[in-house]
Amino acid sequence: MDILKEFWEFLKIRKKFWLLPILVMLILIIGLAIFGGAAGPLSPFIYALF
């Protein structure tokens, strides 16, 4: 949790709030890749997104 707190402080101090949507999308894509590779029944739904 210290990393998230430090990242939030960085965003507030440097006024780099445009980085937040990029980070959220990156986390979502990584989550899809992890769950898509491990879960066979979810793969048709993931393939439909792309």
Biopython code that builds the backbone (N, CA, C, O; Angstrom):
import numpy as np
from Bio.PDB.StructureBuilder import StructureBuilder

atoms = [
    (1, "MET", "N", (0.822, -1.205, 0.000)),
    (1, "MET", "CA", (0.000, 0.000, 0.000)),
    (1, "MET", "C", (0.858, 1.258, 0.000)),
    (1, "MET", "O", (0.388, 2.325, -0.394)),
    (2, "ASP", "N", (2.092, 1.148, 0.430)),
    (2, "ASP", "CA", (2.963, 2.320, 0.433)),
    (2, "ASP", "C", (3.240, 2.810, -0.981)),
    (2, "ASP", "O", (3.400, 4.009, -1.209)),
    (3, "ILE", "N", (3.296, 1.880, -1.927)),
    (3, "ILE", "CA", (3.550, 2.280, -3.316)),
    (3, "ILE", "C", (2.388, 3.112, -3.849)),
    (3, "ILE", "O", (2.601, 4.125, -4.516)),
    (4, "LEU", "N", (1.159, 2.685, -3.555)),
    (4, "LEU", "CA", (-0.010, 3.452, -4.010)),
    (4, "LEU", "C", (-0.064, 4.830, -3.364)),
    (4, "LEU", "O", (-0.392, 5.820, -4.019)),
    (5, "LYS", "N", (0.257, 4.887, -2.084)),
    (5, "LYS", "CA", (0.255, 6.171, -1.385)),
    (5, "LYS", "C", (1.328, 7.100, -1.962)),
    (5, "LYS", "O", (1.084, 8.288, -2.173)),
    (6, "GLU", "N", (2.496, 6.555, -2.210)),
    (6, "GLU", "CA", (3.577, 7.358, -2.784)),
    (6, "GLU", "C", (3.229, 7.809, -4.202)),
    (6, "GLU", "O", (3.523, 8.942, -4.582)),
    (7, "PHE", "N", (2.611, 6.938, -4.974)),
    (7, "PHE", "CA", (2.207, 7.311, -6.331)),
    (7, "PHE", "C", (1.157, 8.420, -6.301)),
    (7, "PHE", "O", (1.208, 9.347, -7.110)),
    (8, "TRP", "N", (0.205, 8.328, -5.370)),
    (8, "TRP", "CA", (-0.823, 9.357, -5.258)),
    (8, "TRP", "C", (-0.203, 10.697, -4.871)),
    (8, "TRP", "O", (-0.602, 11.736, -5.397)),
    (9, "GLU", "N", (0.762, 10.684, -3.964)),
    (9, "GLU", "CA", (1.458, 11.920, -3.579)),
    (9, "GLU", "C", (2.201, 12.505, -4.774)),
    (9, "GLU", "O", (2.211, 13.720, -4.968)),
    (10, "PHE", "N", (2.821, 11.646, -5.572)),
    (10, "PHE", "CA", (3.507, 12.110, -6.778)),
    (10, "PHE", "C", (2.532, 12.792, -7.729)),
    (10, "PHE", "O", (2.832, 13.850, -8.283)),
    (11, "LEU", "N", (1.352, 12.177, -7.917)),
    (11, "LEU", "CA", (0.355, 12.768, -8.817)),
    (11, "LEU", "C", (-0.120, 14.122, -8.296)),
    (11, "LEU", "O", (-0.291, 15.060, -9.075)),
    (12, "LYS", "N", (-0.333, 14.227, -6.996)),
    (12, "LYS", "CA", (-0.823, 15.488, -6.427)),
    (12, "LYS", "C", (0.227, 16.592, -6.513)),
    (12, "LYS", "O", (-0.089, 17.727, -6.867)),
    (13, "ILE", "N", (1.468, 16.260, -6.190)),
    (13, "ILE", "CA", (2.516, 17.279, -6.159)),
    (13, "ILE", "C", (2.878, 17.735, -7.564)),
    (13, "ILE", "O", (3.003, 18.934, -7.814)),
    (14, "ARG", "N", (3.045, 16.808, -8.468)),
    (14, "ARG", "CA", (3.495, 17.132, -9.829)),
    (14, "ARG", "C", (2.365, 17.481, -10.788)),
    (14, "ARG", "O", (2.617, 17.851, -11.935)),
    (15, "LYS", "N", (1.112, 17.365, -10.326)),
    (15, "LYS", "CA", (-0.062, 17.652, -11.166)),
    (15, "LYS", "C", (-0.067, 16.801, -12.438)),
    (15, "LYS", "O", (-0.287, 17.307, -13.538)),
    (16, "LYS", "N", (0.176, 15.517, -12.268)),
    (16, "LYS", "CA", (0.214, 14.582, -13.398)),
    (16, "LYS", "C", (-0.978, 13.644, -13.348)),
    (16, "LYS", "O", (-0.813, 12.426, -13.422)),
    (17, "PHE", "N", (-2.172, 14.194, -13.224)),
    (17, "PHE", "CA", (-3.367, 13.367, -13.106)),
    (17, "PHE", "C", (-3.700, 12.638, -14.403)),
    (17, "PHE", "O", (-4.515, 11.715, -14.391)),
    (18, "TRP", "N", (-3.093, 13.028, -15.512)),
    (18, "TRP", "CA", (-3.343, 12.345, -16.778)),
    (18, "TRP", "C", (-2.729, 10.944, -16.777)),
    (18, "TRP", "O", (-3.071, 10.125, -17.631)),
    (19, "LEU", "N", (-1.824, 10.653, -15.830)),
    (19, "LEU", "CA", (-1.234, 9.319, -15.739)),
    (19, "LEU", "C", (-2.198, 8.294, -15.140)),
    (19, "LEU", "O", (-2.049, 7.093, -15.369)),
    (20, "LEU", "N", (-3.165, 8.755, -14.388)),
    (20, "LEU", "CA", (-4.077, 7.843, -13.699)),
    (20, "LEU", "C", (-4.907, 6.976, -14.650)),
    (20, "LEU", "O", (-4.974, 5.767, -14.430)),
    (21, "PRO", "N", (-5.543, 7.521, -15.694)),
    (21, "PRO", "CA", (-6.287, 6.634, -16.612)),
    (21, "PRO", "C", (-5.396, 5.636, -17.342)),
    (21, "PRO", "O", (-5.820, 4.516, -17.624)),
    (22, "ILE", "N", (-4.172, 6.034, -17.647)),
    (22, "ILE", "CA", (-3.243, 5.120, -18.314)),
    (22, "ILE", "C", (-2.921, 3.950, -17.391)),
    (22, "ILE", "O", (-2.890, 2.800, -17.827)),
    (23, "LEU", "N", (-2.682, 4.244, -16.121)),
    (23, "LEU", "CA", (-2.371, 3.198, -15.156)),
    (23, "LEU", "C", (-3.563, 2.268, -14.943)),
    (23, "LEU", "O", (-3.388, 1.054, -14.846)),
    (24, "VAL", "N", (-4.757, 2.817, -14.871)),
    (24, "VAL", "CA", (-5.958, 1.997, -14.674)),
    (24, "VAL", "C", (-6.165, 1.064, -15.868)),
    (24, "VAL", "O", (-6.459, -0.117, -15.682)),
    (25, "MET", "N", (-6.016, 1.575, -17.078)),
    (25, "MET", "CA", (-6.185, 0.735, -18.264)),
    (25, "MET", "C", (-5.107, -0.350, -18.325)),
    (25, "MET", "O", (-5.390, -1.480, -18.724)),
    (26, "LEU", "N", (-3.894, -0.021, -17.939)),
    (26, "LEU", "CA", (-2.820, -1.006, -17.922)),
    (26, "LEU", "C", (-3.127, -2.131, -16.943)),
    (26, "LEU", "O", (-2.902, -3.302, -17.250)),
    (27, "ILE", "N", (-3.636, -1.783, -15.774)),
    (27, "ILE", "CA", (-3.994, -2.795, -14.778)),
    (27, "ILE", "C", (-5.137, -3.673, -15.293)),
    (27, "ILE", "O", (-5.123, -4.887, -15.089)),
    (28, "LEU", "N", (-6.127, -3.071, -15.958)),
    (28, "LEU", "CA", (-7.235, -3.855, -16.503)),
    (28, "LEU", "C", (-6.771, -4.819, -17.594)),
    (28, "LEU", "O", (-7.223, -5.963, -17.642)),
    (29, "ILE", "N", (-5.887, -4.372, -18.453)),
    (29, "ILE", "CA", (-5.389, -5.233, -19.525)),
    (29, "ILE", "C", (-4.561, -6.382, -18.953)),
    (29, "ILE", "O", (-4.661, -7.516, -19.422)),
    (30, "ILE", "N", (-3.750, -6.090, -17.948)),
    (30, "ILE", "CA", (-2.971, -7.146, -17.309)),
    (30, "ILE", "C", (-3.901, -8.152, -16.633)),
    (30, "ILE", "O", (-3.665, -9.358, -16.702)),
    (31, "GLY", "N", (-4.954, -7.662, -15.980)),
    (31, "GLY", "CA", (-5.921, -8.550, -15.348)),
    (31, "GLY", "C", (-6.620, -9.433, -16.353)),
    (31, "GLY", "O", (-6.834, -10.618, -16.098)),
    (32, "LEU", "N", (-6.984, -8.865, -17.506)),
    (32, "LEU", "CA", (-7.603, -9.675, -18.556)),
    (32, "LEU", "C", (-6.649, -10.734, -19.080)),
    (32, "LEU", "O", (-7.058, -11.861, -19.356)),
    (33, "ALA", "N", (-5.384, -10.376, -19.217)),
    (33, "ALA", "CA", (-4.407, -11.342, -19.718)),
    (33, "ALA", "C", (-4.220, -12.485, -18.729)),
    (33, "ALA", "O", (-4.097, -13.643, -19.130)),
    (34, "ILE", "N", (-4.198, -12.165, -17.452)),
    (34, "ILE", "CA", (-4.009, -13.209, -16.435)),
    (34, "ILE", "C", (-5.221, -14.127, -16.369)),
    (34, "ILE", "O", (-5.086, -15.350, -16.411)),
    (35, "PHE", "N", (-6.409, -13.530, -16.265)),
    (35, "PHE", "CA", (-7.611, -14.347, -16.158)),
    (35, "PHE", "C", (-7.954, -15.037, -17.469)),
    (35, "PHE", "O", (-8.540, -16.119, -17.463)),
    (36, "GLY", "N", (-7.599, -14.428, -18.586)),
    (36, "GLY", "CA", (-7.875, -15.040, -19.884)),
    (36, "GLY", "C", (-7.015, -16.249, -20.148)),
    (36, "GLY", "O", (-7.455, -17.196, -20.799)),
    (37, "GLY", "N", (-5.798, -16.231, -19.655)),
    (37, "GLY", "CA", (-4.909, -17.368, -19.861)),
    (37, "GLY", "C", (-5.220, -18.522, -18.919)),
    (37, "GLY", "O", (-4.975, -19.682, -19.249)),
    (38, "ALA", "N", (-5.759, -18.204, -17.751)),
    (38, "ALA", "CA", (-5.980, -19.237, -16.745)),
    (38, "ALA", "C", (-7.387, -19.820, -16.807)),
    (38, "ALA", "O", (-7.592, -20.967, -16.410)),
    (39, "ALA", "N", (-8.338, -19.072, -17.286)),
    (39, "ALA", "CA", (-9.733, -19.516, -17.234)),
    (39, "ALA", "C", (-10.232, -19.827, -18.636)),
    (39, "ALA", "O", (-10.396, -18.925, -19.457)),
    (40, "GLY", "N", (-10.469, -21.085, -18.904)),
    (40, "GLY", "CA", (-10.968, -21.503, -20.205)),
    (40, "GLY", "C", (-12.374, -21.031, -20.497)),
    (40, "GLY", "O", (-12.631, -20.571, -21.610)),
    (41, "PRO", "N", (-13.311, -21.123, -19.544)),
    (41, "PRO", "CA", (-14.691, -20.718, -19.836)),
    (41, "PRO", "C", (-14.856, -19.215, -20.088)),
    (41, "PRO", "O", (-15.830, -18.803, -20.717)),
    (42, "LEU", "N", (-13.927, -18.402, -19.611)),
    (42, "LEU", "CA", (-14.048, -16.957, -19.823)),
    (42, "LEU", "C", (-13.485, -16.496, -21.162)),
    (42, "LEU", "O", (-13.728, -15.361, -21.571)),
    (43, "SER", "N", (-12.748, -17.344, -21.840)),
    (43, "SER", "CA", (-12.074, -16.909, -23.059)),
    (43, "SER", "C", (-13.017, -16.409, -24.162)),
    (43, "SER", "O", (-12.644, -15.453, -24.843)),
    (44, "PRO", "N", (-14.207, -16.979, -24.390)),
    (44, "PRO", "CA", (-15.070, -16.404, -25.437)),
    (44, "PRO", "C", (-15.495, -14.962, -25.130)),
    (44, "PRO", "O", (-15.669, -14.159, -26.046)),
    (45, "PHE", "N", (-15.657, -14.644, -23.880)),
    (45, "PHE", "CA", (-16.049, -13.279, -23.520)),
    (45, "PHE", "C", (-14.891, -12.309, -23.688)),
    (45, "PHE", "O", (-15.091, -11.164, -24.095)),
    (46, "ILE", "N", (-13.690, -12.758, -23.378)),
    (46, "ILE", "CA", (-12.516, -11.892, -23.518)),
    (46, "ILE", "C", (-12.221, -11.665, -24.991)),
    (46, "ILE", "O", (-11.904, -10.541, -25.379)),
    (47, "TYR", "N", (-12.316, -12.699, -25.826)),
    (47, "TYR", "CA", (-12.068, -12.540, -27.240)),
    (47, "TYR", "C", (-13.090, -11.625, -27.894)),
    (47, "TYR", "O", (-12.782, -10.966, -28.888)),
    (48, "ALA", "N", (-14.294, -11.576, -27.356)),
    (48, "ALA", "CA", (-15.321, -10.711, -27.920)),
    (48, "ALA", "C", (-15.003, -9.239, -27.688)),
    (48, "ALA", "O", (-15.472, -8.381, -28.436)),
    (49, "LEU", "N", (-14.215, -8.939, -26.666)),
    (49, "LEU", "CA", (-13.861, -7.557, -26.385)),
    (49, "LEU", "C", (-12.881, -6.993, -27.399)),
    (49, "LEU", "O", (-12.853, -5.786, -27.641)),
    (50, "PHE", "N", (-12.076, -7.871, -27.992)),
    (50, "PHE", "CA", (-11.063, -7.401, -28.941)),
    (50, "PHE", "C", (-11.468, -7.787, -30.300)),
    (50, "PHE", "O", (-10.759, -7.493, -31.262)),
]
sb = StructureBuilder()
sb.init_structure("model")
sb.init_model(0)
sb.init_chain("A")
sb.init_seg("    ")
for serial, (resi, resn, name, xyz) in enumerate(atoms, 1):
    if name == "N":
        sb.init_residue(resn, " ", resi, " ")
    sb.init_atom(name, np.array(xyz, "f"), 0.0, 1.0, " ", f" {name:<3s}", serial, name[0])
structure = sb.get_structure()
